[in-house]
């Protein structure tokens, strides 16, 4: 039974929790559950269950992220050892400084969750009005998150400054060798696999919660801006596209990574070759386009389908199945292209 669990988890993890397939969960969620959750949260009604669930997820996400980062470090170390045995090159897996900025954004994303939770308890906490209780709890959450981030930075080793000399590099590699040998057995530990599966579930539920707000906010902004420049300023398609979509893309770049910060770190650490790094970049572009697909479809409807309609807010669903077709086409293209490239790369190797 233990073997069946291990084999199953090892098989589904690269498809369900990492890479392009896991981002597809956002697509499925946005098409099915997100409209109902968004309306439920936006209602602002008294709901203790929503509040307790939200605060519970804030706490659970920290511990899940802490454990996940440890397991990621273990797997990155094992991958480094295998890479050294295969190529003779001893690399030091590490992320870039951008990850620190993304962790800072993660803190900012947690504040709106606390605001929603306090509003659900009857203490108004929004951009228009803030109760004293709301201010107190939000400050408390922010201070706790800063302390948590400091702890993760010191204990999880998700980022270290690049070594300044060969001696310093050899010292860090030696320290990593000791740590990897001491913790390498966790990769095959059934207990740790079960804990990591639980962490995966918590992290994905949390990321989907935040994605609901991101989906609504980005497309509400994009559609409102399109309405303004098209129906009031009478802008042409080119100027409209350059006005709206660069801003949406920047927002996606800044916002999508903190939603799945642990998995982005793992994918980055595991991308040893240029092909693996390019696959990661292509996957990110696909989910960014999908996230903006209601706005993209609204743009297409106005200028190319000649539908003279004005939306006052983001659609509660995809707006039209054309946006779904866009996402599925990009997803299929990505899978086909990289399947061919990987096959050629393996043949050359």
C-alpha positions in Angstrom: 0.0 0.0 0.0 2.9 2.3 0.9 4.5 1.6 -2.5 1.3 2.4 -4.3 1.0 5.8 -2.5 4.6 6.7 -3.2 4.4 5.7 -6.9 1.1 7.6 -7.3 2.4 10.8 -5.7 5.7 10.7 -7.6 3.7 10.3 -10.8 1.1 13.1 -10.3 3.3 15.7 -8.6 5.0 16.9 -11.9 1.6 17.1 -13.6 -0.8 18.2 -10.9 1.3 20.5 -8.8 4.1 21.8 -11.0 4.4 23.2 -14.5 1.8 24.0 -17.1 -0.6 21.4 -15.9 -0.9 22.8 -12.4 -1.6 26.3 -13.9 -4.5 24.7 -15.8 -6.2 24.3 -12.4 -6.5 28.1 -12.4 -8.3 27.8 -15.8 -10.7 25.2 -14.6 -11.4 27.1 -11.4 -11.9 30.4 -13.2 -14.5 28.7 -15.4 -16.4 26.9 -12.7 -16.2 28.0 -9.1 -14.6 31.5 -9.2 -17.8 33.3 -10.3 -19.7 32.0 -7.3 -16.9 32.6 -4.8 -16.3 36.1 -6.1 -20.0 37.0 -5.7 -20.1 35.4 -2.2 -17.1 37.4 -1.0 -18.1 40.6 -2.7 -21.5 40.6 -1.0 -19.8 41.8 2.2 -22.4 40.0 4.4 -21.8 38.8 8.0 -20.3 35.4 7.7 -18.1 34.0 10.5 -17.4 30.8 8.5 -15.7 32.8 5.8 -13.7 34.8 8.3 -12.5 31.7 10.2 -11.7 29.9 7.0 -9.7 32.9 5.7 -7.7 33.4 8.9 -7.1 29.6 9.1 -5.7 29.6 5.5 -3.3 32.5 6.4 -1.9 30.4 9.2 -1.9 27.1 7.3 -0.3 28.6 4.2 2.8 29.7 6.2 3.4 26.2 7.7 2.7 24.5 4.3 5.1 26.9 2.6 7.7 26.3 5.2 7.6 22.5 4.8 7.3 22.7 1.0 10.4 24.9 0.8 12.4 22.3 2.8 11.3 19.5 0.5 12.2 21.6 -2.6 15.6 22.2 -1.2 16.0 18.4 -0.7 15.0 17.7 -4.3 17.2 20.4 -5.7 20.1 19.0 -3.8 19.4 15.5 -5.2 19.1 17.0 -8.7 22.5 18.7 -8.2 24.1 15.5 -7.2 22.7 13.6 -10.3 23.8 16.5 -12.6 27.3 16.4 -11.1 27.5 12.6 -11.7 26.2 12.9 -15.2 28.2 16.0 -16.4 31.0 16.4 -13.8 29.8 20.0 -13.2 28.9 20.9 -9.6 26.3 23.7 -9.7 24.9 25.7 -6.8 21.1 25.7 -7.2 19.7 29.2 -6.4 17.1 31.7 -7.4 17.7 35.3 -8.4 17.1 38.4 -6.3 13.7 38.8 -7.9 12.4 36.2 -5.5 12.8 38.5 -2.6 10.5 41.1 -4.2 8.0 38.4 -4.9 8.0 37.3 -1.3 7.3 41.0 -0.4 4.3 41.0 -2.8 3.1 37.8 -1.1 2.9 39.9 2.1 0.8 42.5 0.4 -1.6 39.8 -1.0 -2.3 38.5 2.5 -3.5 41.9 3.7 -6.7 41.9 1.5 -7.5 38.4 2.8 -7.4 39.8 6.4 -9.6 42.7 5.2 -12.2 40.4 3.8 -12.1 38.3 7.0 -12.7 41.3 9.2 -15.5 42.5 7.0 -17.1 39.1 7.2 -17.0 39.4 11.0 -18.9 42.7 10.9 -15.9 45.0 11.3 -15.7 47.1 8.1 -12.2 46.9 6.5 -12.0 48.1 2.9 -10.5 50.8 0.8 -13.4 53.2 1.6 -13.8 52.7 5.3 -11.7 51.1 8.0 -12.8 50.3 11.5 -10.4 50.4 14.5 -10.6 46.7 14.9 -9.8 46.2 11.2 -6.7 48.4 11.4 -5.5 46.5 14.5 -5.9 43.1 13.0 -4.4 44.1 9.6 -1.3 45.6 11.3 -1.0 42.4 13.5 -1.2 40.2 10.4 1.4 42.3 8.6 3.8 42.2 11.5 3.4 38.4 11.9 3.9 38.0 8.1 7.1 40.0 8.2 8.4 37.9 11.1 7.4 34.8 9.2 9.2 35.9 6.0 12.4 36.6 8.1 12.2 33.1 9.5 11.7 31.5 6.0 14.6 33.5 4.7 17.0 32.4 7.5 15.9 28.8 7.7 14.7 27.8 4.2 17.7 28.9 2.2 15.5 29.8 -0.8 18.0 32.6 -1.7 21.7 33.2 -1.0 23.9 35.8 -2.4 26.2 34.5 -5.2 29.7 33.5 -4.0 32.3 36.2 -4.6 35.2 33.8 -5.0 36.0 30.1 -5.8 36.9 29.5 -2.2 33.5 30.8 -1.1 31.8 28.7 -3.8 33.6 25.6 -2.6 32.6 26.3 1.0 28.9 26.6 0.0 29.1 23.5 -2.1 30.6 21.6 0.8 28.0 22.8 3.2 25.3 21.8 0.7 26.8 18.4 0.3 26.6 17.8 4.0 23.0 19.0 4.2 21.9 17.0 1.1 23.4 13.8 2.4 21.8 14.3 5.8 18.3 15.0 4.3 18.4 13.1 1.0 16.4 10.2 2.5 13.3 12.5 2.9 12.7 12.2 -0.9 11.6 8.6 -0.5 10.0 9.0 3.0 6.3 8.1 2.9 5.6 10.2 5.9 7.2 13.3 4.3 5.4 12.5 1.0 2.0 12.6 2.9 3.0 15.8 4.6 4.0 17.3 1.3 0.8 16.3 -0.3 -1.1 18.0 2.5 1.1 21.1 2.0 0.3 21.0 -1.8 -3.4 21.0 -1.1 -3.2 23.9 1.3 -1.0 25.9 -1.0 -3.3 25.4 -4.0 -6.4 26.2 -2.1 -4.8 29.4 -0.9 -3.5 30.3 -4.3 -6.9 29.8 -5.9 -8.4 32.1 -3.2 -6.1 34.9 -4.2 -6.5 34.1 -7.9 -10.2 34.8 -7.6 -9.5 38.4 -6.5 -6.7 38.8 -9.1 -9.0 37.5 -11.9 -11.7 40.0 -11.1 -9.4 43.0 -10.4 -7.2 42.6 -13.6 -10.1 42.2 -15.9 -12.3 44.8 -14.3 -9.4 47.3 -14.8 -8.7 46.1 -18.4 -12.3 46.2 -19.5 -13.0 49.6 -17.8 -9.9 51.0 -19.5 -10.9 49.7 -22.9 -14.4 51.1 -22.5 -13.0 54.5 -21.6 -10.5 54.8 -24.5 -12.8 53.2 -27.1 -16.3 54.6 -26.4 -15.2 58.0 -25.0 -11.8 58.7 -26.6 -12.6 56.7 -29.8 -9.1 55.2 -29.9 -8.1 52.8 -32.7 -7.2 49.1 -32.1 -3.4 49.7 -32.1 -3.4 52.5 -29.6 -5.9 50.7 -27.4 -3.8 47.5 -27.3 -0.7 49.5 -26.4 -2.6 51.4 -23.7 -4.2 48.4 -22.0 -2.2 45.2 -22.5 1.3 46.2 -21.4 -0.1 47.3 -18.1 -2.0 44.0 -17.7 1.1 42.0 -18.6 3.2 43.9 -16.0 0.5 43.2 -13.4 0.5 39.5 -14.3 4.3 39.4 -14.0 4.1 40.9 -10.5 1.1 39.0 -9.3 1.1 35.5 -10.6 4.5 34.4 -9.1 3.5 35.1 -5.5 0.4 33.0 -5.9 2.5 29.9 -6.3 5.9 31.1 -4.9 7.0 27.7 -3.7 6.4 26.1 -7.1 8.0 28.9 -9.0 11.1 28.5 -6.8 11.1 24.7 -7.4 10.7 25.1 -11.2 13.5 27.7 -11.2 15.8 25.5 -9.2 15.1 22.5 -11.4 15.7 24.4 -14.6 19.3 23.5 -15.3 19.2 23.6 -19.1 18.2 26.4 -21.5 15.3 24.2 -22.7 13.9 23.8 -19.2 14.2 27.5 -18.5 12.5 28.4 -21.7 9.7 25.9 -21.0 9.2 27.7 -17.6 9.0 31.0 -19.4 6.6 29.8 -22.0 4.3 28.3 -19.3 4.2 31.6 -17.5 3.3 33.5 -20.7 0.4 31.1 -21.3 -1.2 31.5 -17.9 -0.7 35.3 -18.1 -2.6 35.4 -21.4 -5.3 33.2 -19.9 -5.6 35.4 -16.9 -6.3 38.4 -19.2 -8.4 36.4 -21.6 -11.8 38.2 -20.7 -10.2 41.5 -21.5 -8.6 40.1 -24.7 -11.9 38.7 -25.8 -13.6 42.0 -25.1 -11.0 43.7 -27.2 -11.6 41.3 -30.1 -15.3 41.6 -29.8 -15.2 45.4 -30.1 -12.7 45.8 -32.9 -13.0 42.6 -35.0 -16.4 41.1 -34.3 -17.9 44.6 -34.3 -20.0 44.0 -31.2 -20.8 47.5 -30.0 -21.2 46.5 -26.3 -19.9 48.1 -23.2 -19.3 46.1 -20.0 -19.4 48.0 -16.7 -17.4 45.3 -14.9 -15.4 42.1 -15.5 -17.6 39.2 -16.7 -18.5 36.7 -14.0 -17.5 33.9 -16.4 -15.1 33.9 -19.4 -17.3 36.3 -21.2 -17.3 34.0 -24.2 -16.0 30.6 -25.0 -13.6 32.2 -27.4 -11.4 33.0 -24.4 -11.4 29.3 -23.5 -10.4 28.4 -27.0 -7.5 30.8 -26.8 -6.2 29.2 -23.6 -6.6 25.6 -24.8 -4.9 26.4 -28.1 -1.9 28.0 -26.4 -1.7 25.0 -24.0 -1.9 22.5 -26.8 0.7 24.4 -28.8 3.1 24.6 -25.8 2.8 20.8 -25.2 3.3 19.9 -28.8 6.3 22.2 -29.4 8.2 21.3 -26.3 7.4 17.6 -26.7 9.2 17.7 -30.1 12.1 19.9 -28.7 12.6 17.6 -25.8 12.6 14.5 -28.0 15.2 16.1 -30.3 17.2 17.2 -27.2 17.2 13.7 -25.7 18.2 12.2 -29.1 21.2 14.5 -29.3 22.2 13.8 -25.7 
